[in-house]
Amino acid sequence: MATIEINGFTYDLDTPKVELDGVEYAAAKFSEREAKIWQIVFDRLFALGDDPVASILKAYRGHLFAAARVAKMALNEPVFGGVEGGTTMMLMQELQAWHILRTADSTETPAKNWLMSLTVDEDYWIGWDVNNLKAANIDKDACPVLVGLADLTTNRAVRSVKFKVGDADYKPVGTERLQLAPSGYRTPVIPMKTLVLTPRQIVQARTYSDAAITSGKLSLIGITYGLGSYLTNLYKPTVTL
């Protein structure tokens, strides 16, 4: 039985399922070589330094590794190549806005950045069409993994965020600690329940704010696994299903 040790825990590379924060996912096997590549890439590129984002990624290192096996299964078991590889290999990249956030257009258009505007009280954040009322679809070649939230808005008025993934309606994520974070170059971040968004899955998020926000910047922290044909884009203007 092939295994890997991460943060003091031993992970089996062959188990057909993994459980992350109470949710069970089908998982593909990872070879020892793939596991080693993941470790090297994660340490060199994703967990480098002691900034708040890197700290959260380090804390969720085991979950992010297990999610790589979930993504490999969901993407029909391509070989994992780290950050560099062919178009049919599975690669990894820090989560970008266009991987999950959509504009409020009449067509589902990936957003180019995390900028957003929200009304006071309840509003829809992740979604599309009028007022973002339609759930966003995850591209068939992508598997974003969410582990945290960051708020770079001057007026940090968002008090909670509630996710719905497929038919699963999750409890709100309280964001009060974001209001206590220091300003300036330090990014205010908080951890959240690990959510693995598989290809073609639908996701929606609502916010509750105590003031209206214009030109705000609420963003998600995590890693996106995807085919090289998807992740080698600087931006992809459409969602492929």
C-alpha positions as a printed Julia matrix, in Angstrom:
241×3 Matrix{Float64}:
   0.0    0.0     0.0
   1.52   3.32   -1.11
   1.28   6.18    1.4
   2.45   9.74    1.95
   2.92  11.67    5.2
   1.6   15.22    5.34
   1.56  17.39    8.48
   2.09  14.31   10.64
  -0.75  12.31    9.08
  -0.38   9.32    6.77
  -2.49   9.39    3.6
  -3.2    6.27    1.54
  -2.61   6.85   -2.19
  -4.88   3.99   -3.27
  -8.17   4.34   -1.33
 -11.19   4.74   -3.69
 -12.75   7.44   -1.49
 -11.66  10.33    0.73
 -13.62  12.33    3.3
 -13.08  16.07    3.69
 -14.98  17.97    6.39
 -17.73  15.38    6.46
 -18.19  15.11    2.7
 -17.18  11.88    0.95
 -15.67  12.04   -2.53
 -14.59   9.4    -5.05
 -10.82   9.49   -5.49
  -8.35   8.16   -8.05
  -5.05   6.5    -7.21
  -1.91   8.62   -7.06
   1.43   7.06   -7.86
   4.33   7.74   -5.5
   5.88   9.85   -8.25
   2.72  11.98   -8.56
   2.6   12.4    -4.79
   6.24  13.5    -4.73
   5.65  16.01   -7.52
   2.69  17.41   -5.58
   4.77  17.83   -2.44
   7.63  19.57   -4.25
   5.35  21.93   -6.17
   3.24  22.77   -3.13
   6.26  23.56   -0.96
   8.02  25.65   -3.6
   5.09  27.59   -5.03
   2.0   27.49   -2.85
   3.26  27.4     0.72
   6.34  29.58    0.32
   6.63  32.34    2.93
   4.57  33.18    6.0
   1.92  35.51    4.57
  -1.72  34.88    5.61
  -2.7   33.11    2.38
   0.3   30.77    2.51
  -0.5   30.06    6.17
  -4.01  28.88    5.3
  -2.75  26.76    2.4
  -0.18  25.16    4.72
  -2.84  24.45    7.35
  -5.01  22.74    4.71
  -2.14  20.93    3.06
  -3.57  17.45    3.73
  -7.0   18.41    2.42
  -5.52  19.99   -0.69
  -3.53  16.85   -1.41
  -6.56  14.59   -0.92
  -8.54  16.92   -3.19
  -5.94  16.36   -5.92
  -6.98  12.7    -5.98
 -10.65  13.73   -6.1
  -9.89  16.03   -9.03
  -7.96  13.3   -10.84
 -10.99  10.99  -10.61
 -13.39  13.75  -11.7
 -11.19  14.62  -14.69
 -11.11  10.99  -15.89
  -7.75  10.13  -14.34
  -5.15  12.13  -16.28
  -1.53  11.92  -15.13
  -0.7   14.63  -12.56
   2.16  16.86  -13.66
   2.36  19.66  -11.08
   2.3   23.1   -12.7
   3.94  22.28  -16.02
   2.72  19.64  -18.45
   0.83  18.83  -21.6
  -2.74  19.79  -22.4
  -4.11  16.39  -21.34
  -2.26  16.24  -18.01
  -3.74  17.41  -14.7
  -2.02  20.52  -13.38
  -2.53  22.8   -10.37
  -2.75  26.55   -9.97
  -3.68  29.0    -7.24
  -7.41  29.68   -7.48
  -8.27  32.52   -9.89
 -11.48  34.54  -10.1
 -12.37  33.24  -13.55
 -12.34  29.65  -12.28
 -15.54  30.26  -10.25
 -16.76  33.88  -10.22
 -19.15  35.03  -12.95
 -20.4   38.38  -14.18
 -24.07  39.33  -14.04
 -24.39  39.02  -17.82
 -27.21  37.26  -19.64
 -24.59  34.65  -20.61
 -22.39  32.86  -18.09
 -19.17  34.81  -18.46
 -16.22  34.17  -16.12
 -15.18  37.28  -14.18
 -11.74  38.72  -14.86
 -11.1   39.67  -11.21
 -12.62  39.44   -7.73
 -14.19  42.91   -7.83
 -17.88  42.91   -6.85
 -20.74  45.04   -5.58
 -23.26  43.89   -2.99
 -26.45  45.32   -1.55
 -27.09  45.69    2.16
 -28.48  42.61    3.91
 -28.75  39.51    1.71
 -27.39  39.42   -1.84
 -26.07  36.88   -4.36
 -22.31  36.87   -4.9
 -21.39  33.76   -6.93
 -23.78  33.17   -9.8
 -24.74  34.85  -13.04
 -27.59  36.52  -14.97
 -29.8   39.17  -13.33
 -28.56  39.73   -9.75
 -26.51  36.51  -10.01
 -29.62  34.44   -9.38
 -28.49  31.53  -11.59
 -25.92  29.14  -10.13
 -22.48  29.1   -11.71
 -21.31  26.02  -13.58
 -17.79  24.71  -13.1
 -15.94  24.16  -16.37
 -15.71  20.51  -17.47
 -11.9   20.69  -17.29
 -11.58  22.31  -13.85
 -11.85  21.34  -10.19
 -11.5   24.31   -7.8
 -10.85  23.54   -4.12
 -11.89  26.24   -1.62
 -10.31  26.54    1.82
 -10.56  30.23    2.79
 -11.92  33.72    2.24
 -10.13  37.05    1.9
 -11.6   40.56    1.95
  -9.65  43.46    0.46
 -12.61  45.86    0.54
 -12.05  49.17    2.31
 -15.48  48.87    3.87
 -15.49  45.28    5.12
 -19.25  45.02    5.55
 -19.77  41.34    4.68
 -20.75  39.46    7.83
 -21.4   35.95    6.47
 -21.23  33.91    3.27
 -23.4   30.9     2.5
 -22.5   28.34   -0.17
 -24.71  25.92   -2.05
 -22.89  23.24   -4.05
 -25.12  21.02   -6.14
 -28.02  20.12   -3.82
 -25.96  20.61   -0.65
 -26.86  23.79    1.22
 -24.05  24.56    3.68
 -24.17  26.57    6.89
 -23.03  30.21    6.63
 -19.37  31.05    7.05
 -19.04  33.84    9.62
 -16.63  36.54    8.48
 -16.45  38.76   11.58
 -12.73  38.11   11.99
 -12.1   39.73    8.61
 -13.18  43.03   10.17
 -10.5   42.62   12.86
  -7.66  41.97   10.43
  -4.97  44.65   10.01
  -5.11  46.91    6.99
  -2.3   47.7     4.61
  -0.26  45.01    2.91
  -1.46  42.22    5.23
  -4.3   40.31    3.56
  -7.28  39.73    5.9
  -8.14  36.05    5.54
 -10.08  33.35    7.37
 -10.27  29.58    6.88
 -13.51  27.87    5.89
 -14.91  24.41    5.34
 -13.1   22.66    2.5
 -15.27  22.55   -0.61
 -14.23  20.56   -3.69
 -16.08  21.74   -6.8
 -15.99  19.03   -9.41
 -16.32  19.56  -13.19
 -19.82  20.55  -14.38
 -21.0   21.02  -10.81
 -23.14  24.05   -9.96
 -22.26  26.43   -7.14
 -23.86  29.55   -5.72
 -22.95  31.82   -2.82
 -24.97  34.45   -0.97
 -23.7   37.14    1.36
 -25.14  39.05    4.28
 -23.73  42.55    4.72
 -24.52  45.36    7.15
 -23.87  48.0     4.46
 -23.92  48.23    0.69
 -20.59  47.63   -1.03
 -19.47  49.05   -4.35
 -16.2   48.06   -6.02
 -15.46  45.64   -3.21
 -13.02  42.76   -3.43
 -14.09  39.56   -1.71
 -12.06  36.58   -2.89
 -11.65  32.86   -2.3
  -8.44  31.09   -1.31
  -7.6   27.67   -2.65
  -6.14  25.65   -5.48
  -7.64  24.74   -8.83
  -6.79  21.41  -10.4
  -7.5   21.12  -14.09
  -6.37  19.89  -17.46
  -3.4   21.67  -18.96
  -5.63  22.88  -21.8
  -7.64  24.84  -19.18
  -5.0   26.06  -16.73
  -2.52  27.3   -19.33
  -4.99  30.08  -20.2
  -4.45  33.52  -18.7
  -8.23  33.89  -18.91
 -10.98  31.83  -20.52
 -14.02  33.92  -21.58
 -16.47  31.01  -21.68
 -17.49  28.04  -19.52
 -17.28  24.71  -21.34
 -19.73  22.04  -20.25
